[in-house]
Amino acid sequence: MPAPPQQHPQHGTPSVFTQVKDPGLVAQRRRQIIDAAVLLFVQKGFHKTTTREIARAANISIGSLYEYVASKEDILYLVCDAIHAEMEHHVAEAIARASSAKEVLAEMIREYFLVCHRMSDAILLIYQEAKSLPSAWRKKVFENELRVTSLFVNALSTLMDEGQLPSLPREEIELAAHDITVWGHMWAFRRWHLSRRFTIEEYTKRQTALILASYAGAAGRASVKRGQ
């Protein structure tokens, strides 16, 4: 069964400016700032939202806000980083909770999709506004996104090695992992329509069945190709 991934509690955030030395207080205040910023960015857009509005919504002064970040771009990066940290945390919990190798992939998908459901607005925000980040922050966001995908690559590879899933070439495993992450995001993109027909639990159940069926089909095609 796949081992839980290493935790990344700071996700590269130490280089985000702060004047405060207490890590617990930094985490608490930044959580307030992130929660307030997501609502405002979704309502008004990143460029039309001011740091003064974020501070007011977070119930802190503008002076206090600048003790924890140096710019509005820092806040946007922290929003993106928090989403990826939440995804990794819940996928790791799914791996630890699964009672058998056969259950682990379905549990990982379920937890990942549930995070995508809870954070739908924030996920849309990443796609819409990541271009506004400085190049170094944008690169880090992309790295975090690939690290989340790698959790599924590792799980699929382990299950394949244990004989729980059919054998596939590495590139096919990577495509399957990207499929899983994108199908989670699809709930955020198309929730306005999908939620009229499915609950998130129904969506997850059906998509998991499709994912496993497509994986088995890809394995069959790969087997035929190797036999030619």
Z-matrix of the N, CA and C atoms (Angstrom, degrees):
N
C 1 1.458
C 2 1.526 1 108.43
N 3 1.355 2 118.47 1 142.55
C 4 1.462 3 120.14 2 -178.32
C 5 1.518 4 112.07 3 -60.07
N 6 1.327 5 115.59 4 142.51
C 7 1.464 6 120.07 5 175.98
C 8 1.518 7 109.05 6 -79.75
N 9 1.349 8 117.68 7 147.20
C 10 1.461 9 119.26 8 175.70
C 11 1.522 10 110.34 9 -57.77
N 12 1.339 11 118.20 10 142.72
C 13 1.460 12 120.79 11 -179.22
C 14 1.510 13 110.88 12 -68.49
N 15 1.329 14 115.45 13 156.93
C 16 1.456 15 119.58 14 173.16
C 17 1.522 16 108.66 15 -62.78
N 18 1.314 17 116.59 16 140.36
C 19 1.445 18 119.89 17 179.24
C 20 1.529 19 109.48 18 -80.77
N 21 1.296 20 115.09 19 147.01
C 22 1.461 21 121.93 20 177.81
C 23 1.525 22 107.90 21 -124.15
N 24 1.347 23 117.23 22 74.82
C 25 1.450 24 120.32 23 -170.74
C 26 1.514 25 114.09 24 -62.23
N 27 1.342 26 117.88 25 -24.28
C 28 1.453 27 118.37 26 -177.08
C 29 1.523 28 111.80 27 -110.19
N 30 1.301 29 118.36 28 -15.37
C 31 1.465 30 121.63 29 172.83
C 32 1.523 31 113.72 30 48.64
N 33 1.299 32 117.68 31 37.74
C 34 1.464 33 118.07 32 178.02
C 35 1.517 34 113.80 33 83.06
N 36 1.349 35 119.00 34 2.47
C 37 1.460 36 120.42 35 -175.03
C 38 1.520 37 115.66 36 -77.00
N 39 1.360 38 122.07 37 -8.98
C 40 1.457 39 118.43 38 179.98
C 41 1.514 40 113.54 39 -55.84
N 42 1.330 41 119.44 40 -27.02
C 43 1.452 42 120.83 41 -178.99
C 44 1.518 43 112.36 42 -83.26
N 45 1.340 44 118.46 43 -2.87
C 46 1.459 45 120.55 44 170.74
C 47 1.529 46 107.35 45 -75.11
N 48 1.304 47 116.10 46 125.36
C 49 1.459 48 122.66 47 -172.70
C 50 1.525 49 112.11 48 -57.97
N 51 1.331 50 115.99 49 138.33
C 52 1.461 51 122.28 50 167.63
C 53 1.519 52 109.24 51 -154.10
N 54 1.319 53 115.46 52 144.78
C 55 1.470 54 120.27 53 175.08
C 56 1.524 55 111.42 54 -93.54
N 57 1.332 56 116.59 55 -9.02
C 58 1.465 57 121.72 56 -172.59
C 59 1.521 58 109.69 57 -91.81
N 60 1.312 59 116.51 58 135.18
C 61 1.464 60 121.90 59 -175.67
C 62 1.525 61 113.45 60 -93.50
N 63 1.310 62 118.12 61 -16.68
C 64 1.464 63 122.23 62 -176.68
C 65 1.537 64 109.33 63 -84.40
N 66 1.348 65 118.74 64 108.32
C 67 1.465 66 120.38 65 -177.12
C 68 1.525 67 113.50 66 -59.46
N 69 1.331 68 116.97 67 -36.51
C 70 1.458 69 120.35 68 179.90
C 71 1.517 70 111.65 69 -64.88
N 72 1.325 71 116.15 70 -41.89
C 73 1.459 72 120.35 71 178.91
C 74 1.521 73 110.82 72 -68.71
N 75 1.326 74 116.27 73 -39.19
C 76 1.469 75 120.14 74 176.75
C 77 1.524 76 110.37 75 -59.05
N 78 1.336 77 116.73 76 -46.32
C 79 1.467 78 120.94 77 -179.83
C 80 1.523 79 110.92 78 -62.29
N 81 1.339 80 116.70 79 -42.35
C 82 1.468 81 121.04 80 -178.75
C 83 1.522 82 111.62 81 -64.46
N 84 1.322 83 117.07 82 -50.04
C 85 1.464 84 120.97 83 -177.27
C 86 1.536 85 110.64 84 -67.46
N 87 1.322 86 116.26 85 -39.18
C 88 1.465 87 117.89 86 179.05
C 89 1.521 88 111.32 87 -66.57
N 90 1.338 89 117.82 88 -31.89
C 91 1.463 90 120.26 89 175.46
C 92 1.525 91 110.17 90 -62.74
N 93 1.341 92 116.23 91 -42.34
C 94 1.461 93 120.13 92 176.68
C 95 1.526 94 110.60 93 -61.24
N 96 1.320 95 115.94 94 -44.85
C 97 1.465 96 121.00 95 -178.18
C 98 1.526 97 110.55 96 -64.40
N 99 1.335 98 116.60 97 -44.53
C 100 1.463 99 121.26 98 -179.68
C 101 1.523 100 110.84 99 -61.01
N 102 1.338 101 116.85 100 -48.48
C 103 1.468 102 120.58 101 -177.97
C 104 1.525 103 110.99 102 -60.60
N 105 1.329 104 116.44 103 -42.83
C 106 1.462 105 120.19 104 179.17
C 107 1.528 106 110.90 105 -67.02
N 108 1.322 107 116.41 106 -41.52
C 109 1.460 108 120.59 107 -176.76
C 110 1.525 109 111.97 108 -65.45
N 111 1.338 110 117.10 109 -40.46
C 112 1.475 111 119.80 110 -179.94
C 113 1.520 112 110.07 111 -57.66
N 114 1.324 113 117.25 112 -47.77
C 115 1.465 114 120.80 113 -178.62
C 116 1.524 115 111.30 114 -60.85
N 117 1.317 116 116.61 115 -43.80
C 118 1.463 117 120.46 116 -178.06
C 119 1.533 118 111.77 117 -71.98
N 120 1.325 119 116.73 118 -41.98
C 121 1.468 120 119.31 119 179.45
C 122 1.527 121 110.42 120 -62.35
N 123 1.328 122 116.80 121 -39.59
C 124 1.465 123 120.51 122 179.68
C 125 1.529 124 110.43 123 -67.58
N 126 1.335 125 116.94 124 -41.66
C 127 1.464 126 121.21 125 -177.72
C 128 1.524 127 112.72 126 -72.30
N 129 1.345 128 115.99 127 -43.85
C 130 1.463 129 119.70 128 -169.52
C 131 1.526 130 114.07 129 -113.20
N 132 1.327 131 116.34 130 -16.12
C 133 1.457 132 119.43 131 -172.20
C 134 1.515 133 110.45 132 92.40
N 135 1.319 134 115.71 133 153.15
C 136 1.463 135 120.51 134 -177.25
C 137 1.524 136 111.42 135 -61.08
N 138 1.331 137 117.59 136 -47.63
C 139 1.466 138 120.65 137 -171.64
C 140 1.522 139 112.87 138 -70.96
N 141 1.327 140 118.08 139 -27.49
C 142 1.460 141 120.95 140 -178.28
C 143 1.524 142 112.88 141 -89.37
N 144 1.313 143 116.79 142 -7.88
C 145 1.468 144 120.94 143 178.32
C 146 1.515 145 109.41 144 -90.04
N 147 1.314 146 117.25 145 135.47
C 148 1.466 147 121.34 146 178.35
C 149 1.526 148 110.40 147 -102.87
N 150 1.307 149 115.54 148 156.97
C 151 1.471 150 119.38 149 177.23
C 152 1.525 151 111.04 150 -65.21
N 153 1.324 152 117.01 151 -29.61
C 154 1.469 153 120.03 152 177.53
C 155 1.532 154 110.13 153 -64.52
N 156 1.337 155 117.12 154 -39.54
C 157 1.459 156 120.63 155 177.24
C 158 1.533 157 111.11 156 -66.10
N 159 1.324 158 116.02 157 -39.18
C 160 1.470 159 119.96 158 178.38
C 161 1.519 160 110.11 159 -63.72
N 162 1.324 161 116.66 160 -44.77
C 163 1.472 162 120.66 161 179.19
C 164 1.524 163 110.86 162 -60.15
N 165 1.329 164 116.31 163 -44.59
C 166 1.467 165 120.32 164 -179.93
C 167 1.530 166 110.57 165 -61.76
N 168 1.339 167 116.94 166 -44.76
C 169 1.468 168 120.71 167 -179.38
C 170 1.527 169 111.88 168 -67.01
N 171 1.338 170 116.64 169 -28.26
C 172 1.468 171 121.62 170 179.34
C 173 1.524 172 112.64 171 -86.66
N 174 1.347 173 116.67 172 -1.44
C 175 1.467 174 122.56 173 179.79
C 176 1.529 175 112.76 174 62.41
N 177 1.327 176 114.83 175 38.05
C 178 1.467 177 120.52 176 173.15
C 179 1.523 178 107.96 177 -132.37
N 180 1.310 179 116.09 178 163.12
C 181 1.463 180 119.83 179 178.86
C 182 1.526 181 109.78 180 -77.97
N 183 1.320 182 115.77 181 159.83
C 184 1.468 183 119.55 182 177.95
C 185 1.526 184 109.97 183 -63.75
N 186 1.337 185 117.14 184 -34.46
C 187 1.458 186 120.25 185 177.42
C 188 1.514 187 111.68 186 -64.74
N 189 1.334 188 115.64 187 -40.83
C 190 1.463 189 119.85 188 178.07
C 191 1.520 190 110.81 189 -65.74
N 192 1.329 191 117.30 190 -40.04
C 193 1.476 192 119.95 191 179.49
C 194 1.526 193 110.40 192 -55.87
N 195 1.334 194 116.36 193 -43.32
C 196 1.463 195 119.82 194 -177.50
C 197 1.525 196 113.41 195 -75.22
N 198 1.320 197 117.26 196 -1.19
C 199 1.458 198 119.68 197 169.27
C 200 1.529 199 111.42 198 -80.60
N 201 1.344 200 116.20 199 -17.80
C 202 1.470 201 120.84 200 -175.50
C 203 1.521 202 113.83 201 -111.60
N 204 1.310 203 117.83 202 -17.22
C 205 1.475 204 122.87 203 176.00
C 206 1.521 205 107.97 204 -146.09
N 207 1.323 206 114.87 205 160.92
C 208 1.462 207 118.94 206 179.21
C 209 1.520 208 112.70 207 -102.94
N 210 1.335 209 117.15 208 -17.08
C 211 1.464 210 119.25 209 -174.26
C 212 1.525 211 110.71 210 -158.87
N 213 1.310 212 115.37 211 168.04
C 214 1.465 213 120.69 212 175.52
C 215 1.527 214 110.45 213 -66.41
N 216 1.326 215 117.08 214 -31.88
C 217 1.465 216 120.46 215 176.83
C 218 1.521 217 111.37 216 -64.35
N 219 1.327 218 117.04 217 -35.54
C 220 1.468 219 120.26 218 174.25
C 221 1.527 220 110.54 219 -59.12
N 222 1.320 221 116.06 220 -42.07
C 223 1.469 222 120.41 221 -179.07
C 224 1.520 223 109.95 222 -64.20
N 225 1.328 224 117.47 223 -43.76
C 226 1.467 225 120.49 224 179.21
C 227 1.525 226 110.48 225 -61.43
N 228 1.323 227 116.88 226 -41.36
C 229 1.464 228 119.35 227 177.38
C 230 1.526 229 111.04 228 -62.86
N 231 1.330 230 117.31 229 -42.46
C 232 1.455 231 120.47 230 179.70
C 233 1.525 232 111.23 231 -62.89
N 234 1.339 233 117.38 232 -35.70
C 235 1.462 234 121.02 233 175.33
C 236 1.532 235 109.70 234 -60.92
N 237 1.322 236 116.68 235 -49.44
C 238 1.470 237 121.23 236 179.84
C 239 1.528 238 110.76 237 -60.66
N 240 1.314 239 116.06 238 -43.58
C 241 1.460 240 120.63 239 -177.92
C 242 1.531 241 111.23 240 -64.84
N 243 1.329 242 116.75 241 -38.33
C 244 1.464 243 120.93 242 -179.85
C 245 1.524 244 111.19 243 -65.02
N 246 1.316 245 117.04 244 -37.14
C 247 1.469 246 120.97 245 178.62
C 248 1.524 247 109.90 246 -62.82
N 249 1.326 248 116.81 247 -48.81
C 250 1.463 249 120.42 248 -178.60
C 251 1.532 250 111.12 249 -65.50
N 252 1.332 251 117.15 250 -38.27
C 253 1.466 252 119.93 251 177.79
C 254 1.529 253 110.83 252 -62.58
N 255 1.335 254 116.50 253 -40.45
C 256 1.464 255 120.92 254 178.85
C 257 1.528 256 110.44 255 -63.74
N 258 1.319 257 116.76 256 -42.39
C 259 1.464 258 120.96 257 178.72
C 260 1.525 259 110.80 258 -61.16
N 261 1.320 260 117.27 259 -48.74
C 262 1.467 261 120.58 260 -179.33
C 263 1.527 262 111.68 261 -62.41
N 264 1.320 263 116.19 262 -41.07
C 265 1.465 264 120.49 263 -178.97
C 266 1.522 265 111.27 264 -59.83
N 267 1.321 266 116.48 265 -47.38
C 268 1.467 267 119.36 266 -175.25
C 269 1.530 268 111.94 267 -75.39
N 270 1.318 269 117.45 268 -32.29
C 271 1.468 270 119.11 269 175.10
C 272 1.529 271 109.92 270 -66.70
N 273 1.330 272 117.02 271 -39.64
C 274 1.469 273 120.64 272 176.77
C 275 1.523 274 110.88 273 -62.35
N 276 1.327 275 117.16 274 -40.01
C 277 1.465 276 120.69 275 177.01
C 278 1.525 277 110.88 276 -62.86
N 279 1.325 278 117.07 277 -38.97
C 280 1.464 279 121.20 278 179.59
C 281 1.525 280 110.85 279 -63.04
N 282 1.324 281 116.65 280 -41.86
C 283 1.462 282 120.81 281 179.24
C 284 1.526 283 110.06 282 -62.94
N 285 1.331 284 116.06 283 -43.57
C 286 1.465 285 120.37 284 -178.41
C 287 1.524 286 111.75 285 -68.32
N 288 1.319 287 116.79 286 -31.49
C 289 1.461 288 121.06 287 -174.42
C 290 1.526 289 113.12 288 -82.16
N 291 1.333 290 117.69 289 -29.80
C 292 1.471 291 121.46 290 -174.90
C 293 1.521 292 110.25 291 -59.93
N 294 1.326 293 115.71 292 134.38
C 295 1.458 294 120.44 293 -176.09
C 296 1.523 295 113.19 294 -89.21
N 297 1.327 296 117.16 295 -12.18
C 298 1.463 297 120.24 296 178.65
C 299 1.516 298 109.89 297 -149.66
N 300 1.335 299 115.23 298 161.79
C 301 1.460 300 119.91 299 179.54
C 302 1.521 301 111.49 300 -60.37
N 303 1.326 302 116.72 301 -34.11
C 304 1.459 303 120.51 302 -177.36
C 305 1.529 304 111.72 303 -67.50
N 306 1.326 305 116.17 304 -28.04
C 307 1.458 306 120.46 305 -177.30
C 308 1.521 307 113.04 306 -84.60
N 309 1.313 308 117.37 307 -22.09
C 310 1.456 309 119.32 308 -165.79
C 311 1.527 310 112.53 309 -63.97
N 312 1.333 311 118.46 310 -43.14
C 313 1.462 312 119.79 311 -177.03
C 314 1.529 313 110.56 312 -65.35
N 315 1.327 314 116.79 313 -43.75
C 316 1.463 315 120.05 314 178.65
C 317 1.526 316 111.15 315 -62.33
N 318 1.338 317 117.65 316 -39.23
C 319 1.461 318 120.94 317 178.34
C 320 1.526 319 111.53 318 -66.93
N 321 1.326 320 116.31 319 -40.06
C 322 1.468 321 120.15 320 177.88
C 323 1.523 322 110.71 321 -62.00
N 324 1.332 323 115.87 322 -46.34
C 325 1.464 324 120.13 323 179.86
C 326 1.528 325 109.88 324 -61.55
N 327 1.317 326 116.28 325 -44.19
C 328 1.466 327 120.32 326 -178.58
C 329 1.521 328 111.35 327 -59.76
N 330 1.326 329 117.02 328 -49.54
C 331 1.461 330 119.71 329 -179.01
C 332 1.526 331 111.67 330 -64.38
N 333 1.322 332 116.13 331 -39.45
C 334 1.463 333 120.03 332 179.37
C 335 1.523 334 110.76 333 -63.57
N 336 1.334 335 117.05 334 -45.66
C 337 1.462 336 120.82 335 179.72
C 338 1.528 337 111.13 336 -64.28
N 339 1.332 338 117.15 337 -37.45
C 340 1.459 339 119.70 338 178.75
C 341 1.525 340 111.69 339 -64.87
N 342 1.336 341 116.98 340 -38.37
C 343 1.468 342 120.00 341 174.73
C 344 1.525 343 109.97 342 -63.02
N 345 1.330 344 116.39 343 -43.90
C 346 1.464 345 119.95 344 178.37
C 347 1.526 346 110.71 345 -60.39
N 348 1.327 347 116.96 346 -34.93
C 349 1.466 348 121.47 347 177.56
C 350 1.529 349 110.51 348 -67.71
N 351 1.324 350 116.38 349 -49.25
C 352 1.467 351 120.18 350 -177.00
C 353 1.522 352 111.61 351 -65.88
N 354 1.327 353 116.69 352 -32.32
C 355 1.458 354 120.86 353 -174.03
C 356 1.528 355 111.80 354 -112.56
N 357 1.325 356 116.04 355 31.19
C 358 1.468 357 120.21 356 -176.31
C 359 1.528 358 112.51 357 -55.49
N 360 1.335 359 116.33 358 -46.76
C 361 1.464 360 119.17 359 -178.37
C 362 1.523 361 111.35 360 -62.95
N 363 1.323 362 116.29 361 -39.50
C 364 1.465 363 120.23 362 -179.29
C 365 1.525 364 111.23 363 -68.86
N 366 1.332 365 117.55 364 -36.13
C 367 1.466 366 120.64 365 177.64
C 368 1.529 367 110.64 366 -64.87
N 369 1.328 368 116.23 367 -43.36
C 370 1.459 369 119.69 368 175.70
C 371 1.526 370 110.26 369 -59.41
N 372 1.307 371 115.57 370 -38.07
C 373 1.458 372 120.87 371 179.83
C 374 1.528 373 111.32 372 -60.65
N 375 1.334 374 117.38 373 -41.93
C 376 1.461 375 120.56 374 178.70
C 377 1.518 376 109.93 375 -58.43
N 378 1.326 377 116.86 376 -48.43
C 379 1.463 378 120.23 377 -177.92
C 380 1.528 379 111.99 378 -65.00
N 381 1.324 380 116.76 379 -35.99
C 382 1.455 381 119.89 380 -176.90
C 383 1.524 382 113.24 381 -79.54
N 384 1.333 383 117.24 382 -35.37
C 385 1.458 384 119.70 383 -167.97
C 386 1.528 385 115.58 384 -117.29
N 387 1.328 386 118.88 385 -4.25
C 388 1.475 387 119.38 386 -179.05
C 389 1.524 388 111.64 387 -58.22
N 390 1.309 389 116.66 388 -27.82
C 391 1.469 390 120.55 389 178.95
C 392 1.528 391 111.60 390 -63.62
N 393 1.329 392 117.39 391 -19.55
C 394 1.462 393 121.21 392 -179.93
C 395 1.523 394 112.84 393 -81.05
N 396 1.322 395 117.39 394 -9.50
C 397 1.463 396 121.21 395 -179.46
C 398 1.522 397 111.02 396 -76.04
N 399 1.322 398 117.63 397 149.52
C 400 1.466 399 119.87 398 169.02
C 401 1.526 400 109.92 399 -58.21
N 402 1.305 401 117.97 400 154.70
C 403 1.467 402 121.75 401 -172.34
C 404 1.533 403 112.19 402 -57.48
N 405 1.332 404 118.17 403 -37.98
C 406 1.468 405 120.21 404 -179.17
C 407 1.520 406 111.07 405 -65.11
N 408 1.339 407 116.90 406 -42.02
C 409 1.464 408 120.56 407 177.96
C 410 1.526 409 110.36 408 -67.35
N 411 1.334 410 115.69 409 -41.78
C 412 1.470 411 119.25 410 -178.73
C 413 1.518 412 110.46 411 -62.33
N 414 1.318 413 116.96 412 -41.13
C 415 1.463 414 121.21 413 177.62
C 416 1.525 415 110.51 414 -60.72
N 417 1.338 416 116.90 415 -41.34
C 418 1.458 417 120.63 416 -179.91
C 419 1.525 418 111.46 417 -65.73
N 420 1.335 419 117.04 418 -38.64
C 421 1.469 420 120.78 419 177.31
C 422 1.519 421 110.35 420 -61.38
N 423 1.336 422 116.25 421 -43.42
C 424 1.471 423 119.58 422 179.16
C 425 1.531 424 110.68 423 -64.79
N 426 1.327 425 116.92 424 -38.91
C 427 1.467 426 120.46 425 177.49
C 428 1.536 427 110.63 426 -62.96
N 429 1.312 428 116.54 427 -41.80
C 430 1.465 429 120.04 428 178.25
C 431 1.522 430 111.05 429 -63.44
N 432 1.316 431 116.59 430 -40.21
C 433 1.456 432 120.80 431 178.95
C 434 1.527 433 110.58 432 -62.09
N 435 1.320 434 116.49 433 -43.19
C 436 1.467 435 120.17 434 179.09
C 437 1.519 436 111.24 435 -68.53
N 438 1.336 437 117.45 436 -31.73
C 439 1.461 438 119.60 437 178.33
C 440 1.523 439 110.55 438 -66.42
N 441 1.335 440 117.35 439 -38.30
C 442 1.462 441 119.92 440 175.66
C 443 1.528 442 109.69 441 -62.44
N 444 1.329 443 116.82 442 -44.71
C 445 1.467 444 120.16 443 178.06
C 446 1.521 445 111.05 444 -60.58
N 447 1.326 446 116.88 445 -36.37
C 448 1.465 447 120.39 446 -178.52
C 449 1.527 448 112.32 447 -64.13
N 450 1.336 449 117.79 448 -24.07
C 451 1.469 450 120.14 449 175.65
C 452 1.528 451 109.82 450 -60.73
N 453 1.315 452 116.24 451 -40.16
C 454 1.462 453 120.32 452 179.70
C 455 1.528 454 111.10 453 -76.75
N 456 1.325 455 117.37 454 -34.50
C 457 1.471 456 120.22 455 174.23
C 458 1.520 457 109.51 456 -58.76
N 459 1.330 458 116.66 457 -48.06
C 460 1.464 459 120.95 458 -178.12
C 461 1.526 460 111.67 459 -64.84
N 462 1.340 461 116.17 460 -40.89
C 463 1.461 462 119.36 461 179.89
C 464 1.527 463 111.09 462 -64.94
N 465 1.320 464 116.82 463 -45.59
C 466 1.465 465 120.91 464 179.07
C 467 1.527 466 110.69 465 -62.20
N 468 1.325 467 116.97 466 -42.93
C 469 1.466 468 120.95 467 179.79
C 470 1.519 469 111.38 468 -62.82
N 471 1.336 470 116.70 469 -43.87
C 472 1.467 471 120.70 470 179.79
C 473 1.524 472 111.56 471 -63.89
N 474 1.326 473 116.32 472 -45.42
C 475 1.462 474 120.06 473 179.64
C 476 1.527 475 111.26 474 -64.33
N 477 1.309 476 116.25 475 -34.78
C 478 1.462 477 120.46 476 176.61
C 479 1.530 478 110.04 477 -66.83
N 480 1.342 479 116.26 478 -44.37
C 481 1.470 480 120.09 479 179.75
C 482 1.529 481 111.72 480 -63.44
N 483 1.336 482 116.14 481 -31.71
C 484 1.465 483 120.17 482 179.96
C 485 1.529 484 112.98 483 -84.33
N 486 1.336 485 115.97 484 -0.03
C 487 1.458 486 119.91 485 179.37
C 488 1.516 487 114.13 486 79.45
N 489 1.332 488 117.57 487 11.09
C 490 1.455 489 121.07 488 179.69
C 491 1.527 490 112.56 489 -82.36
N 492 1.342 491 116.29 490 -20.20
C 493 1.452 492 122.16 491 176.99
C 494 1.524 493 108.56 492 -132.62
N 495 1.335 494 117.52 493 154.06
C 496 1.468 495 120.02 494 178.34
C 497 1.529 496 111.15 495 -62.59
N 498 1.309 497 115.37 496 152.71
C 499 1.460 498 121.17 497 -178.70
C 500 1.523 499 111.05 498 -72.77
N 501 1.332 500 115.50 499 138.42
C 502 1.460 501 121.69 500 177.33
C 503 1.525 502 109.81 501 -138.37
N 504 1.327 503 117.83 502 151.79
C 505 1.467 504 120.00 503 172.76
C 506 1.533 505 110.47 504 -64.19
N 507 1.322 506 115.99 505 158.38
C 508 1.467 507 121.18 506 -176.45
C 509 1.526 508 111.84 507 -56.38
N 510 1.338 509 117.65 508 -43.04
C 511 1.461 510 119.48 509 -177.03
C 512 1.529 511 111.84 510 -64.62
N 513 1.338 512 116.92 511 -32.20
C 514 1.461 513 120.38 512 177.82
C 515 1.533 514 110.41 513 -70.95
N 516 1.321 515 116.73 514 -36.82
C 517 1.466 516 120.52 515 176.93
C 518 1.529 517 110.27 516 -63.14
N 519 1.328 518 115.83 517 -43.40
C 520 1.460 519 119.73 518 -179.91
C 521 1.531 520 111.21 519 -64.13
N 522 1.327 521 116.73 520 -39.81
C 523 1.464 522 119.75 521 177.56
C 524 1.530 523 110.53 522 -63.51
N 525 1.336 524 116.62 523 -41.59
C 526 1.463 525 120.56 524 178.88
C 527 1.528 526 110.48 525 -61.72
N 528 1.328 527 117.17 526 -40.87
C 529 1.466 528 121.01 527 179.34
C 530 1.530 529 111.20 528 -65.37
N 531 1.331 530 116.71 529 -41.36
C 532 1.466 531 119.91 530 177.33
C 533 1.525 532 110.63 531 -65.30
N 534 1.333 533 116.78 532 -36.86
C 535 1.462 534 119.87 533 176.21
C 536 1.529 535 110.90 534 -57.57
N 537 1.331 536 116.17 535 -44.86
C 538 1.463 537 120.36 536 -178.21
C 539 1.530 538 110.38 537 -61.21
N 540 1.318 539 116.99 538 -46.84
C 541 1.464 540 119.14 539 -177.14
C 542 1.527 541 111.26 540 -66.51
N 543 1.322 542 116.71 541 -39.62
C 544 1.466 543 119.27 542 -179.32
C 545 1.529 544 110.89 543 -69.74
N 546 1.339 545 118.54 544 -37.01
C 547 1.462 546 120.35 545 177.67
C 548 1.527 547 111.48 546 -66.23
N 549 1.334 548 116.80 547 -29.92
C 550 1.460 549 118.79 548 171.90
C 551 1.521 550 111.32 549 -65.90
N 552 1.326 551 116.47 550 -43.47
C 553 1.461 552 120.91 551 178.48
C 554 1.527 553 111.40 552 -65.77
N 555 1.326 554 116.60 553 -29.89
C 556 1.458 555 119.78 554 -178.07
C 557 1.525 556 111.42 555 -59.65
N 558 1.340 557 116.78 556 -32.78
C 559 1.460 558 119.26 557 176.50
C 560 1.530 559 109.94 558 -60.22
N 561 1.337 560 116.34 559 -39.52
C 562 1.461 561 119.72 560 177.99
C 563 1.530 562 111.11 561 -67.62
N 564 1.340 563 116.76 562 -43.03
C 565 1.462 564 120.47 563 -177.77
C 566 1.522 565 112.67 564 -67.16
N 567 1.346 566 115.75 565 -41.53
C 568 1.471 567 120.78 566 -171.02
C 569 1.526 568 112.87 567 -113.38
N 570 1.305 569 116.01 568 17.69
C 571 1.465 570 119.62 569 -178.31
C 572 1.523 571 111.70 570 -57.94
N 573 1.326 572 116.60 571 -33.82
C 574 1.464 573 120.97 572 -178.86
C 575 1.528 574 110.92 573 -56.85
N 576 1.332 575 118.07 574 -28.62
C 577 1.459 576 122.20 575 178.16
C 578 1.527 577 111.90 576 -103.20
N 579 1.330 578 116.77 577 -47.44
C 580 1.462 579 120.41 578 -174.46
C 581 1.520 580 112.49 579 -61.44
N 582 1.329 581 116.59 580 -36.44
C 583 1.466 582 119.31 581 -177.53
C 584 1.528 583 112.64 582 -67.77
N 585 1.318 584 117.06 583 -14.78
C 586 1.467 585 120.21 584 175.01
C 587 1.527 586 111.48 585 -75.85
N 588 1.312 587 116.20 586 -21.46
C 589 1.462 588 120.68 587 -175.02
C 590 1.521 589 113.49 588 -112.56
N 591 1.340 590 116.46 589 -25.78
C 592 1.463 591 119.75 590 -175.87
C 593 1.523 592 109.90 591 -136.31
N 594 1.325 593 116.12 592 147.08
C 595 1.456 594 119.89 593 162.26
C 596 1.525 595 106.90 594 -78.06
N 597 1.324 596 117.28 595 167.20
C 598 1.465 597 119.05 596 178.43
C 599 1.525 598 110.56 597 -64.23
N 600 1.331 599 117.53 598 -32.17
C 601 1.466 600 120.17 599 177.50
C 602 1.524 601 110.94 600 -66.81
N 603 1.333 602 117.10 601 -42.35
C 604 1.471 603 120.17 602 178.52
C 605 1.519 604 110.84 603 -65.75
N 606 1.326 605 115.96 604 -42.97
C 607 1.465 606 120.54 605 177.98
C 608 1.521 607 110.60 606 -59.34
N 609 1.327 608 116.11 607 -45.07
C 610 1.468 609 120.79 608 -178.86
C 611 1.527 610 111.04 609 -63.44
N 612 1.321 611 116.99 610 -44.67
C 613 1.462 612 121.13 611 -179.69
C 614 1.524 613 111.21 612 -60.76
N 615 1.319 614 117.02 613 -46.23
C 616 1.467 615 120.44 614 -177.99
C 617 1.524 616 111.71 615 -69.41
N 618 1.318 617 116.62 616 -41.34
C 619 1.463 618 119.30 617 179.51
C 620 1.522 619 111.26 618 -67.85
N 621 1.318 620 117.65 619 -36.48
C 622 1.465 621 120.17 620 177.17
C 623 1.521 622 110.52 621 -62.22
N 624 1.334 623 116.50 622 -42.52
C 625 1.467 624 120.07 623 177.57
C 626 1.528 625 110.90 624 -62.22
N 627 1.337 626 116.72 625 -41.01
C 628 1.462 627 120.22 626 178.60
C 629 1.529 628 111.33 627 -65.98
N 630 1.334 629 115.81 628 -40.98
C 631 1.470 630 120.29 629 179.65
C 632 1.526 631 110.50 630 -61.17
N 633 1.328 632 116.66 631 -47.96
C 634 1.468 633 120.08 632 -178.85
C 635 1.526 634 111.17 633 -66.32
N 636 1.333 635 116.80 634 -37.26
C 637 1.467 636 120.05 635 178.31
C 638 1.521 637 110.81 636 -67.02
N 639 1.327 638 117.16 637 -41.74
C 640 1.463 639 119.89 638 -179.84
C 641 1.524 640 110.78 639 -67.84
N 642 1.341 641 116.02 640 -34.15
C 643 1.467 642 120.07 641 177.40
C 644 1.524 643 110.10 642 -64.29
N 645 1.327 644 116.84 643 -44.84
C 646 1.467 645 120.59 644 178.58
C 647 1.521 646 110.79 645 -63.98
N 648 1.350 647 116.33 646 -38.99
C 649 1.461 648 119.70 647 178.24
C 650 1.513 649 112.69 648 -65.51
N 651 1.329 650 115.86 649 -40.24
C 652 1.467 651 119.86 650 177.87
C 653 1.520 652 110.80 651 -64.54
N 654 1.338 653 116.22 652 -37.88
C 655 1.463 654 119.88 653 177.90
C 656 1.525 655 110.65 654 -63.55
N 657 1.334 656 116.63 655 -39.80
C 658 1.463 657 120.01 656 178.65
C 659 1.513 658 111.93 657 -64.70
N 660 1.327 659 116.11 658 -41.62
C 661 1.464 660 119.52 659 178.95
C 662 1.528 661 110.90 660 -64.78
N 663 1.348 662 115.27 661 -40.78
C 664 1.460 663 118.97 662 179.55
C 665 1.521 664 110.79 663 -64.18
N 666 1.357 665 117.29 664 -37.98
C 667 1.447 666 121.27 665 179.13
C 668 1.529 667 111.14 666 -64.24
N 669 1.333 668 116.02 667 -43.66
C 670 1.468 669 119.71 668 178.28
C 671 1.525 670 110.78 669 -63.18
N 672 1.322 671 116.24 670 -41.85
C 673 1.457 672 120.30 671 -179.50
C 674 1.525 673 111.08 672 -62.67
N 675 1.352 674 116.80 673 -41.06
C 676 1.474 675 119.10 674 179.16
C 677 1.528 676 112.06 675 -67.39
N 678 1.360 677 116.31 676 -27.97
C 679 1.445 678 119.68 677 -179.18
C 680 1.521 679 114.36 678 -80.17
N 681 1.340 680 115.91 679 -12.45
C 682 1.460 681 118.50 680 -178.65
C 683 1.530 682 111.78 681 -76.08
